[in-house]
Amino acid sequence: MELILKEDIIGLGYKNDIVNVKSGYGRNYLIPQGKAVIASPMAKKILAENLKQQAHKLAALKAEAEKKGEAIKDVALTIAAKVSATGQLYGSVNAGIVAEELKKLGHDIDRKIITMTDAKTVGDFVATVHFHKEVEVAIPVKVVAENAPAEEKKVEAAPVEAPVEEEAPATEE
């Protein structure tokens, strides 16, 4: 089923895009929620005419999105989370947590425009912020254990691993 989107839907498309979706998804969700209309030949002509008339407004929106993208392009997040002994997180680090961390740094970004696979282990991940259909910024996210920075310093300072293991339980108690 071919539809014209009335708003941005992350993972599907952006406003005024013509997309193909399964009939049930279009009929039962997108159209009743007002997020899309059927892409009939007449609707496509109307869309083309509207895009011509709004070209300058769309260029301004893109410029604003590029400005926001420039502001956060050099941001790298390090998120401390509680971790089990096996390296699994208690819970996960997701787009909502990334949005909160960005807000702490002074960047007010809605979590709905951030996509990221949920981080359930310690490691490096990438969160993508979708400001505009042509402006997307990838933010590196490093998930570390809450007590990891102290242990890493000890590992670098000690040439032998055995003393590190003896010192680590003392810091946890």
Wavefront OBJ file of the C-alpha trace (Angstrom):
o trace
v 0.000 0.000 0.000
v 1.441 3.359 -1.023
v 1.024 6.216 1.471
v 2.107 9.843 1.847
v 3.396 10.539 5.364
v 2.010 13.581 7.164
v 4.721 13.522 9.863
v 8.139 12.017 10.530
v 8.051 8.379 11.590
v 11.493 7.142 12.575
v 12.229 3.848 10.878
v 9.670 4.435 8.121
v 10.173 7.865 6.580
v 9.859 11.604 6.909
v 7.041 14.078 6.354
v 5.854 14.233 2.712
v 7.670 11.000 1.759
v 5.833 8.421 -0.313
v 6.341 5.017 1.314
v 5.186 1.460 0.736
v 3.833 -0.327 3.805
v 1.836 -3.455 4.464
v -1.891 -2.909 4.017
v -2.799 -3.688 7.630
v -0.233 -1.253 9.047
v -1.500 1.516 6.778
v -5.221 0.821 7.149
v -5.263 0.063 10.882
v -2.631 2.424 12.285
v -1.170 5.107 10.014
v -4.348 6.384 8.358
v -6.633 6.334 11.461
v -3.950 8.072 13.579
v -3.661 10.802 10.934
v -0.010 10.006 10.263
v -0.516 9.234 6.548
v -2.928 9.456 3.618
v -3.353 7.155 0.646
v -1.057 8.158 -2.220
v -3.627 8.506 -4.995
v -2.571 10.254 -8.238
v -4.447 13.397 -7.142
v -2.801 13.375 -3.697
v 0.614 13.072 -5.367
v -0.115 16.134 -7.548
v -1.222 18.125 -4.510
v 1.927 17.062 -2.655
v 4.164 18.142 -5.551
v 2.458 21.547 -5.710
v 2.713 22.038 -1.937
v 6.419 21.159 -1.996
v 7.035 23.735 -4.735
v 5.271 26.431 -2.723
v 7.023 25.525 0.516
v 10.540 25.146 -0.893
v 11.915 28.194 0.934
v 10.329 27.123 4.224
v 11.792 23.617 3.854
v 15.230 25.100 3.167
v 14.980 27.116 6.393
v 14.025 23.979 8.346
v 17.008 22.135 6.890
v 19.352 25.001 7.769
v 18.073 24.987 11.355
v 18.547 21.202 11.537
v 22.122 21.550 10.234
v 22.807 24.175 12.902
v 21.581 21.822 15.635
v 23.616 18.998 14.126
v 26.796 21.094 14.168
v 26.234 21.840 17.844
v 26.349 18.166 18.856
v 28.582 16.604 16.201
v 31.641 16.509 18.507
v 29.774 15.213 21.565
v 30.792 11.807 22.915
v 28.885 10.329 25.841
v 30.163 8.063 28.592
v 27.366 6.515 30.610
v 28.019 4.670 33.864
v 25.606 1.836 34.628
v 25.275 -0.901 37.189
v 26.844 -4.090 35.882
v 26.717 -7.693 37.089
v 29.820 -9.831 37.532
v 29.300 -11.317 34.042
v 29.344 -7.893 32.345
v 25.580 -7.666 31.766
v 23.830 -4.410 32.654
v 20.999 -4.284 35.129
v 18.482 -2.852 32.681
v 19.746 -1.218 29.502
v 21.018 2.051 28.074
v 18.551 3.304 25.465
v 17.559 6.461 23.570
v 15.825 7.943 26.628
v 18.973 7.756 28.726
v 21.032 9.237 25.863
v 18.528 12.132 25.652
v 18.876 12.740 29.415
v 22.689 12.796 29.176
v 22.523 15.254 26.261
v 20.173 17.461 28.287
v 22.747 17.515 31.127
v 25.277 18.826 28.583
v 22.865 21.590 27.514
v 21.433 20.031 24.340
v 17.648 19.701 24.575
v 16.872 16.865 22.157
v 13.665 14.841 22.117
v 14.240 11.124 22.712
v 11.837 10.301 19.871
v 14.315 11.486 17.226
v 17.150 9.367 18.653
v 17.623 5.791 17.467
v 19.924 3.338 19.165
v 20.043 -0.373 19.757
v 19.540 -0.964 23.465
v 22.897 -1.465 25.148
v 22.674 -4.423 27.508
v 26.413 -4.917 27.953
v 29.429 -2.722 28.601
v 30.998 -1.400 25.393
v 30.839 1.167 22.614
v 27.580 1.964 20.809
v 26.288 4.578 18.374
v 23.162 6.694 18.844
v 21.835 8.447 15.752
v 19.951 11.745 16.086
v 17.573 12.414 13.168
v 17.115 16.199 12.936
v 15.937 16.232 9.312
v 15.722 13.645 6.567
v 19.055 14.875 5.229
v 20.651 15.761 8.593
v 21.544 12.858 10.872
v 24.288 12.956 13.501
v 25.951 9.864 14.970
v 26.931 10.193 18.627
v 29.386 7.662 20.097
v 28.115 6.261 23.405
v 30.460 4.381 25.709
v 28.777 2.313 28.410
v 31.018 1.617 31.409
v 30.528 -0.016 34.796
v 29.900 2.428 37.659
v 33.092 1.388 39.462
v 35.187 0.841 36.303
v 37.231 4.099 36.236
v 38.888 3.321 39.611
v 39.683 -0.247 38.577
v 41.097 0.802 35.191
v 43.527 3.204 36.885
v 44.742 0.413 39.142
v 45.230 -1.914 36.180
v 47.368 0.696 34.401
v 49.455 1.372 37.525
v 50.034 -2.246 38.547
v 52.285 -4.407 36.337
v 50.927 -7.667 37.847
v 47.250 -8.677 37.787
v 47.200 -10.453 41.183
v 47.410 -7.243 43.306
v 44.598 -5.717 41.258
v 42.287 -8.592 42.153
v 43.115 -8.181 45.850
v 42.476 -4.432 45.752
v 39.224 -4.592 43.764
v 37.109 -6.381 46.463
v 38.354 -3.900 49.076
v 36.892 -0.980 47.035
v 33.544 -2.715 46.589
v 32.954 -3.301 50.348
l 1 2 3 4 5 6 7 8 9 10 11 12 13 14 15 16 17 18 19 20 21 22 23 24 25 26 27 28 29 30 31 32 33 34 35 36 37 38 39 40 41 42 43 44 45 46 47 48 49 50 51 52 53 54 55 56 57 58 59 60 61 62 63 64 65 66 67 68 69 70 71 72 73 74 75 76 77 78 79 80 81 82 83 84 85 86 87 88 89 90 91 92 93 94 95 96 97 98 99 100 101 102 103 104 105 106 107 108 109 110 111 112 113 114 115 116 117 118 119 120 121 122 123 124 125 126 127 128 129 130 131 132 133 134 135 136 137 138 139 140 141 142 143 144 145 146 147 148 149 150 151 152 153 154 155 156 157 158 159 160 161 162 163 164 165 166 167 168 169 170 171 172 173
